[in-house]
C-alpha cells in the first residue's frame, strides 16, 4: 500500500484501539507497561516470524530499546 492510498479514517479507527497500548514511553511507568506487553507478545509469538503479531513485537522492542538508550545509564566495568 502506498502512502497515497492510505485510508486515514481506517487508520485512525485502528490506531484508536491501540494508542493506549503501543506508545513512545516518557516515564518509568510507561516503560514498565511496554516491557510487560513485550513479555506477553514474546509468550504468544515466540520465534514465529510469520505470526500476525511478530511485527508489533519488533516495534515494541524498538520503543523499549530507544527508552533504555536515552534513560538507562550504561553499565561500566572497571
N, C-alpha and C positions, 0 to 999 in steps of 0.2 A: 504494500500500500504506500503510495507516495504521499508526501505531506499535503499536496494539493487535494487529495481525495479524502483526507482526514475528516470524519464527521464529528465536529466539535460537540454537538449535543449528545451523541452516543458516548463520546469520550468523557464528557462531564458527568453523565449518569454513572458510568463505570467507575470513574475516579472518586465520585462522592461516596461510594460504598467502601473504598479502600483508604481514603485520606486519613482516617483515624488510626489505621494500622501500619501503613507504609509512609514514612516521612523522614525528612532530614532531622536527626536528633540535635537538640540545642541544650540539653540538660542531661545530668546523670540518670534521672528517672526515665527520660525518653530513650536514652541509650540502653538502659536495662530492659525496657519494653521490647526494643528491637532485638536484643540478644535472645530474649525468651521466644520471640517469633521465629528467629533463625533456628533455635533449638527444635522447635516444633516442625519447621519445614525440613530440617535435616532428618528428623524421625520419619516424616512422611515420604520424602523424595529419595533419601539415601543417595546412591550413586547413579540413579536412573536419569541420565541426561535428557531422555525423551519425555520425562514426566511433565505434565502441564504446568507444574509449579516450579520447575527447575530454574527458569529464568528469574522468577520472583526471588527464589533463594539466593541467586547470584547478586541481584540488585540489593537485597537486604544486607548481604555480606559486604558489598562495596560501601554502603551507607555506614555500617559499623566500622569498617576499616578507616574511612575518612574521619569519623569522630575520634577514633583512637589516635590517628596520626596527629590530629590537632589538639587533643586534650589529655592524652596519657603520656607521661614522661617516659623516655626510653630507659630501659634498664641498662645500667652500665656495670661492667665487671672490671675489677681492678687487678 
